Amino acid sequence: MKELKRTWIHLVLLLAAAAVAYVLAQPKDAADKPLAPGELELWKARPEDVSRIAFDDDKRRVVLERKSDPFGAYYLGKVEPLEAKAEPDPANPHKTVVEAATFPSATTAKELAKTLATLRARRSFGAIGDDRMKEFGFDKPDGTLRVTVAGKEHALLIGTSTAGSTTRYARDLETKVVYVIDGAPISDMKGGAARLAERTQHEWKWSEPDSITIAAGGKSKRVVRSGTEGRRFWADANAADQNDETSGNWLTKAERLRPVTFLESMPADAKRLVRVEYRTGSDERGFLEVHHRSDKESPFIIVTEQLRLPATVAKQSASQLVDDLASVLPGAELPVIPKDELAAEGPAPSASALPSASAVPSASAVPSASAPSASASAGGAPSAPKKKGAVKGPAKEK
């Protein structure tokens, strides 16, 4: 019986080791997976080699340019209307109106770059002549996708969708060869700012920072993550065993702020209300700044290390945050905000609600504002970190 038991134990351990080896042997990137029968690669490179992605049709040109700053790589997106802006048509209220826009894109653009760095086709039809253009929808193309990889531009004319599938016909403009490719990148690029613009304050998860510094009006407070597993809370660094519910609730509201409209640069009359700095151990992870300007419709602006560009936020959500700031930092010298620039009381809008493409205005550059540390008094704009990993604000593009 003991021998049988040992045999079963060894068998279980062997199977577990084989399972682990199988998982570790699997490609970590889709580009490393073996080609399926009939599949072929149009080109192969690394995601970081994708320097530019562009799509244009008869209505718009959408461009993503790879940039980098002390916080890492991201893409600066632009939407350029290609047709004259028409007045609203009462007979066709749902007609798409393309608005010019400039916006940052990190999360979505990086995933897009992964897909396009090594573009795979489900099948190839070989080179076709102009007499077969209509067969694949190239007589009235959906647009042109241009991807610059490792310095070389690849251009694909996009035709119709394949029957009963999300794939698209694409014709290489250089070789005239027709392929069937994934249609998702086309949908993303056609969606413009509404589909591509960054929507999250930070790349990391909210559970990762273990200490946060809140600074405003000449006062600052450092809170630390405390409690036991399953009952975590934020506590004043000077009383780490006591739940600081006021600060915890305020930080939750701050984290729910979402960008609505990206701006070219911080408005000249904007004043910083508060700066929040996040840290994990000795590593500075990121920051959030809330600014105020004189504007009855969109008086509040945020900027973070992930957003890079200043962005307006929902008036009601920001108003609640500003109202509670005095209770988080008693004695802070906070500016008096006119009542008509504060939202009326009521439930804050859903943090998951996203604006349409028309919500993002035209802009032409990434701001190079400066940001004092969290212990400084409110006012001013963010600056780049002084050392690797430090968080002091967005830097100039490279």
C-alpha positions as CSV (number, residue, x, y, z in Angstrom):
1,M,0.0,0.0,0.0
2,K,2.8,2.4,0.8
3,E,4.5,1.6,-2.5
4,L,1.3,2.4,-4.3
5,K,0.9,5.7,-2.4
6,R,4.5,6.7,-3.3
7,T,3.8,5.9,-6.9
8,W,0.7,8.1,-7.0
9,I,2.6,10.9,-5.3
10,H,5.4,10.7,-7.9
11,L,2.9,10.6,-10.7
12,V,1.1,13.7,-9.4
13,L,4.4,15.6,-9.1
14,L,5.4,14.5,-12.6
15,L,2.1,15.7,-14.1
16,A,2.4,19.0,-12.2
17,A,6.0,19.5,-13.4
18,A,4.9,18.8,-17.0
19,A,2.0,21.3,-16.7
20,V,4.4,24.0,-15.5
21,A,6.9,23.3,-18.2
22,Y,4.1,23.4,-20.8
23,V,2.9,26.8,-19.6
24,L,6.4,28.2,-19.5
25,A,7.0,27.0,-23.0
26,Q,4.1,28.9,-24.4
27,P,4.8,32.1,-26.4
28,K,4.3,35.2,-24.2
29,D,3.5,37.3,-27.2
30,A,1.0,36.6,-30.0
31,A,3.7,37.3,-32.6
32,D,5.8,34.4,-31.2
33,K,2.9,31.8,-31.7
34,P,3.3,29.4,-34.6
35,L,1.5,30.3,-37.8
36,A,-1.8,28.6,-38.2
37,P,-2.4,26.7,-41.5
38,G,-2.8,29.2,-44.3
39,E,-1.5,32.1,-42.1
40,L,1.4,34.3,-43.2
41,E,3.3,37.3,-41.9
42,L,3.3,40.6,-43.9
43,W,6.1,41.9,-41.8
44,K,7.7,41.1,-38.4
45,A,9.2,43.5,-35.8
46,R,9.0,44.5,-32.1
47,P,6.1,46.7,-30.7
48,E,8.7,49.4,-29.9
49,D,9.7,49.5,-33.6
50,V,6.2,50.9,-34.5
51,S,6.9,54.6,-34.7
52,R,3.8,55.7,-36.5
53,I,0.3,54.4,-37.3
54,A,-2.0,56.4,-39.6
55,F,-5.4,55.8,-41.2
56,D,-7.3,58.0,-43.5
57,D,-10.6,57.9,-45.4
58,D,-12.7,60.5,-47.1
59,K,-13.7,62.0,-43.7
60,R,-10.6,61.9,-41.5
61,R,-7.0,61.3,-41.0
62,V,-6.0,59.7,-37.7
63,V,-2.3,59.5,-36.7
64,L,-0.5,58.0,-33.7
65,E,3.1,59.0,-33.2
66,R,5.3,57.2,-30.7
67,K,6.8,59.5,-28.1
68,S,8.7,59.0,-24.9
69,D,9.3,60.8,-21.7
70,P,10.7,60.0,-18.2
71,F,7.5,58.0,-17.5
72,G,7.9,55.7,-20.5
73,A,6.6,55.4,-24.0
74,Y,3.2,56.5,-25.3
75,Y,1.6,57.7,-28.5
76,L,0.4,61.2,-29.3
77,G,-2.7,61.0,-31.3
78,K,-4.2,63.5,-33.8
79,V,-7.5,63.6,-35.7
80,E,-7.6,65.8,-38.8
81,P,-11.0,66.3,-40.6
82,L,-10.6,66.0,-44.3
83,E,-14.0,67.4,-45.3
84,A,-15.4,70.9,-44.7
85,K,-17.4,71.1,-41.5
86,A,-21.0,71.1,-42.4
87,E,-23.9,72.5,-40.4
88,P,-26.1,70.0,-38.5
89,D,-28.6,68.3,-40.8
90,P,-32.0,67.9,-39.2
91,A,-32.9,65.2,-41.7
92,N,-29.8,63.2,-40.7
93,P,-29.2,63.9,-37.0
94,H,-27.0,60.8,-36.6
95,K,-24.5,61.8,-39.3
96,T,-20.9,61.6,-38.0
97,V,-19.2,64.9,-37.6
98,V,-15.4,64.6,-37.3
99,E,-13.8,67.1,-35.0
100,A,-10.1,67.9,-34.9
101,A,-8.3,66.6,-31.8
102,T,-5.0,65.9,-30.2
103,F,-4.8,63.4,-27.4
104,P,-2.5,61.0,-25.5
105,S,-2.8,57.3,-25.9
106,A,-0.9,54.7,-23.9
107,T,-3.1,51.8,-23.0
108,T,-4.9,51.3,-26.4
109,A,-2.1,52.5,-28.6
110,K,0.4,50.1,-27.1
111,E,-1.9,47.1,-27.7
112,L,-2.5,48.4,-31.2
113,A,1.3,48.5,-31.8
114,K,1.7,44.9,-30.5
115,T,-0.8,43.8,-33.2
116,L,0.7,45.8,-36.0
117,A,4.4,45.2,-35.2
118,T,4.0,41.7,-36.7
119,L,1.0,41.8,-38.9
120,R,-0.5,38.4,-39.8
121,A,-2.9,37.6,-42.6
122,R,-5.4,34.7,-42.4
123,R,-4.8,34.0,-46.1
124,S,-3.5,35.6,-49.4
125,F,-5.2,35.9,-52.8
126,G,-2.0,36.9,-54.5
127,A,-1.5,40.0,-56.7
128,I,-4.8,41.1,-58.3
129,G,-5.3,43.5,-61.2
130,D,-7.4,46.6,-61.3
131,D,-10.2,44.6,-63.0
132,R,-10.9,42.7,-59.7
133,M,-10.9,45.7,-57.4
134,K,-14.7,45.7,-57.0
135,E,-14.7,42.0,-56.0
136,F,-12.9,42.9,-52.7
137,G,-14.4,46.4,-52.2
138,F,-11.3,48.3,-53.3
139,D,-13.3,50.3,-55.9
140,K,-14.8,52.1,-52.9
141,P,-12.2,51.5,-50.2
142,D,-12.9,52.0,-46.5
143,G,-9.5,53.9,-46.2
144,T,-5.8,53.4,-46.1
145,L,-3.8,52.0,-43.2
146,R,-0.1,53.1,-43.0
147,V,2.2,51.6,-40.5
148,T,5.8,52.7,-40.1
149,V,7.9,49.8,-38.6
150,A,11.6,50.1,-38.1
151,G,11.7,53.1,-40.4
152,K,9.8,51.5,-43.3
153,E,6.2,52.5,-44.1
154,H,3.8,49.7,-45.1
155,A,0.6,50.9,-46.8
156,L,-2.6,48.8,-47.1
157,L,-5.7,49.7,-48.9
158,I,-8.7,48.5,-46.9
159,G,-11.6,46.9,-48.6
160,T,-14.9,45.3,-47.4
161,S,-15.3,42.9,-44.5
162,T,-15.2,39.2,-45.4
163,A,-18.5,37.4,-45.3
164,G,-19.7,36.7,-41.8
165,S,-16.4,37.7,-40.2
166,T,-14.7,40.6,-38.5
167,T,-11.7,40.3,-40.9
168,R,-11.1,42.7,-43.8
169,Y,-9.6,42.5,-47.2
170,A,-6.4,44.5,-47.5
171,R,-4.3,45.2,-50.6
172,D,-0.6,46.0,-50.3
173,L,-0.2,49.2,-52.3
174,E,3.4,48.2,-53.3
175,T,3.0,44.6,-54.3
176,K,-0.7,44.6,-55.2
177,V,-1.2,41.4,-53.2
178,V,-4.5,41.0,-51.4
179,Y,-4.7,39.6,-47.9
180,V,-7.4,38.9,-45.2
181,I,-6.4,40.7,-42.0
182,D,-7.9,41.3,-38.6
183,G,-10.4,44.2,-38.7
184,A,-9.9,45.3,-35.1
185,P,-7.0,47.8,-35.8
186,I,-9.1,49.4,-38.5
187,S,-12.1,49.9,-36.2
188,D,-9.7,51.4,-33.5
189,M,-8.2,53.9,-35.9
190,K,-11.5,54.9,-37.4
191,G,-12.9,55.5,-33.9
192,G,-10.4,58.3,-33.5
193,A,-10.1,60.0,-30.1
194,A,-13.2,58.3,-28.7
195,R,-11.6,54.9,-29.2
196,L,-7.9,55.7,-28.7
197,A,-7.6,58.5,-26.2
198,E,-6.2,57.6,-22.7
199,R,-9.0,57.2,-20.1
200,T,-7.0,56.0,-17.0
201,Q,-5.1,58.2,-14.6
202,H,-2.3,55.6,-14.1
203,E,-0.9,52.6,-15.7
204,W,-0.6,50.7,-12.4
205,K,-3.4,49.3,-10.3
206,W,-4.9,51.3,-7.4
207,S,-3.9,48.5,-5.0
208,E,-0.2,48.9,-5.7
209,P,0.8,52.2,-3.9
210,D,1.4,51.8,-0.1
211,S,1.8,55.5,0.7
212,I,0.3,58.7,-0.6
213,T,1.1,62.4,0.0
214,I,-1.7,64.9,-0.4
215,A,-0.6,68.6,-0.6
216,A,-2.6,71.8,-0.9
217,G,-2.6,75.4,0.4
218,G,0.7,75.1,2.2
219,K,-0.3,71.9,4.1
220,S,0.5,68.3,3.4
221,K,-0.5,64.9,4.8
222,R,1.1,61.4,4.2
223,V,-1.2,58.4,4.5
224,V,-0.1,54.8,4.4
225,R,-2.0,51.6,3.5
226,S,-2.6,49.7,6.7
227,G,-4.9,47.0,8.2
228,T,-5.0,43.3,7.6
229,E,-5.6,41.2,4.5
230,G,-9.2,41.6,3.5
231,R,-9.6,44.8,5.6
232,R,-7.2,47.3,4.2
233,F,-7.5,51.0,4.9
234,W,-5.6,54.3,4.6
235,A,-4.2,55.7,7.8
236,D,-2.3,58.8,8.8
237,A,1.4,58.0,8.7
238,N,1.6,59.3,12.3
239,A,-1.1,56.9,13.5
240,A,-0.8,53.8,11.2
241,D,-3.1,51.6,13.2
242,Q,-6.1,54.0,12.9
243,N,-8.4,54.1,9.9
244,D,-8.4,57.6,8.4
245,E,-11.8,57.3,6.7
246,T,-11.9,61.0,5.6
247,S,-8.7,60.7,3.6
248,G,-9.6,57.2,2.3
249,N,-13.0,58.4,1.0
250,W,-11.4,61.5,-0.5
251,L,-8.7,59.4,-2.3
252,T,-11.4,57.1,-3.7
253,K,-13.2,60.2,-5.2
254,A,-9.9,61.5,-6.6
255,E,-9.2,58.2,-8.3
256,R,-12.6,58.2,-10.0
257,L,-11.9,61.4,-11.9
258,R,-11.8,60.7,-15.7
259,P,-10.6,62.9,-18.5
260,V,-13.3,64.5,-20.7
261,T,-11.6,67.0,-23.0
262,F,-7.8,67.1,-23.6
263,L,-6.2,70.6,-23.8
264,E,-3.2,71.7,-25.7
265,S,-1.6,73.2,-22.6
266,M,-2.5,74.3,-19.1
267,P,-4.6,77.5,-19.3
268,A,-2.7,80.6,-18.2
269,D,-5.2,81.4,-15.5
270,A,-5.3,77.8,-14.0
271,K,-4.3,77.5,-10.4
272,R,-3.3,74.2,-8.8
273,L,-5.6,73.2,-6.0
274,V,-4.0,70.0,-4.9
275,R,-1.2,67.5,-5.8
276,V,-1.3,63.8,-4.9
277,E,1.9,61.7,-5.1
278,Y,1.8,57.9,-5.0
279,R,4.6,55.7,-3.8
280,T,5.3,52.0,-3.4
281,G,8.1,51.5,-0.9
282,S,10.9,53.9,-2.0
283,D,9.6,54.0,-5.7
284,E,7.6,57.0,-6.8
285,R,4.8,55.7,-9.0
286,G,2.9,58.7,-10.2
287,F,0.9,61.8,-9.4
288,L,-2.4,63.5,-9.8
289,E,-2.9,67.3,-9.9
290,V,-6.3,69.1,-9.8
291,H,-6.3,72.7,-11.2
292,H,-9.0,75.3,-11.3
293,R,-9.6,77.9,-14.0
294,S,-12.4,80.6,-14.5
295,D,-14.8,78.7,-16.7
296,K,-18.5,78.0,-15.8
297,E,-18.7,74.9,-17.9
298,S,-15.4,73.1,-17.3
299,P,-13.6,74.8,-14.4
300,F,-11.6,71.8,-13.2
301,I,-8.6,70.3,-14.9
302,I,-6.4,67.3,-14.0
303,V,-3.0,66.0,-15.2
304,T,-1.2,62.8,-14.3
305,E,1.9,61.0,-15.4
306,Q,-0.2,58.7,-17.6
307,L,-2.4,61.4,-19.2
308,R,0.5,63.7,-19.9
309,L,-1.8,66.4,-21.4
310,P,-4.1,68.5,-19.2
311,A,-7.7,67.4,-19.3
312,T,-11.0,68.7,-18.1
313,V,-13.1,66.5,-15.8
314,A,-16.8,66.2,-14.9
315,K,-17.7,69.4,-13.0
316,Q,-19.8,67.5,-10.4
317,S,-17.2,64.9,-9.5
318,A,-14.4,67.5,-9.2
319,S,-16.7,69.8,-7.1
320,Q,-17.3,67.1,-4.5
321,L,-13.5,66.5,-4.3
322,V,-12.8,70.2,-3.8
323,D,-15.5,70.6,-1.2
324,D,-14.0,67.8,0.9
325,L,-10.4,69.0,0.6
326,A,-10.6,71.2,3.7
327,S,-11.6,68.3,5.9
328,V,-8.6,66.3,4.6
329,L,-6.1,69.1,5.2
330,P,-7.4,71.4,8.0
331,G,-5.8,74.8,7.9
332,A,-4.9,74.7,4.3
333,E,-5.2,78.1,2.5
334,L,-7.6,77.1,-0.3
335,P,-8.9,79.5,-2.9
336,V,-12.5,80.5,-2.9
337,I,-14.3,79.2,-6.0
338,P,-17.3,81.1,-7.3
339,K,-20.6,79.2,-6.7
340,D,-21.4,79.2,-10.4
341,E,-18.3,77.2,-11.1
342,L,-19.3,74.5,-8.6
343,A,-21.8,71.8,-9.5
344,A,-25.1,71.6,-7.6
345,E,-25.4,68.8,-5.1
346,G,-26.5,65.4,-6.4
347,P,-25.0,62.1,-7.4
348,A,-21.8,62.3,-9.3
349,P,-21.8,61.0,-12.9
350,S,-20.6,57.5,-13.6
351,A,-16.8,57.2,-13.8
352,S,-17.1,54.8,-16.6
353,A,-18.9,57.2,-18.9
354,L,-16.7,58.1,-21.8
355,P,-17.0,61.2,-24.1
356,S,-17.5,60.9,-27.8
357,A,-14.8,61.8,-30.4
358,S,-16.2,65.3,-30.7
359,A,-15.5,65.9,-27.0
360,V,-11.8,66.2,-27.7
361,P,-10.8,69.6,-29.1
362,S,-7.9,70.4,-31.4
363,A,-4.5,70.8,-29.9
364,S,-1.0,70.8,-31.4
365,A,1.6,70.1,-28.7
366,V,2.3,68.3,-25.4
367,P,2.6,70.9,-22.6
368,S,6.0,71.3,-21.0
369,A,4.7,72.7,-17.7
370,S,6.6,72.4,-14.4
371,A,5.4,70.8,-11.2
372,P,6.8,71.5,-7.7
373,S,6.9,68.7,-5.2
374,A,3.9,67.6,-3.1
375,S,5.1,69.6,-0.1
376,A,5.0,72.9,-2.1
377,S,2.1,75.3,-1.9
378,A,-0.7,75.0,-4.5
379,G,-0.3,76.8,-7.8
380,G,1.8,76.1,-10.9
381,A,2.0,73.2,-13.2
382,P,3.9,69.8,-13.2
383,S,7.6,69.3,-14.2
384,A,9.6,66.2,-15.2
385,P,11.2,64.1,-12.5
386,K,14.8,64.9,-11.5
387,K,15.9,61.3,-11.4
388,K,14.9,58.0,-12.9
389,G,11.5,57.0,-11.5
390,A,10.9,60.3,-9.8
391,V,7.5,61.8,-10.3
392,K,7.4,65.6,-10.8
393,G,5.2,66.0,-13.9
394,P,5.2,65.6,-17.7
395,A,8.3,66.3,-19.6
396,K,8.9,67.6,-23.1
397,E,8.6,65.2,-25.9
398,K,11.7,63.6,-27.4
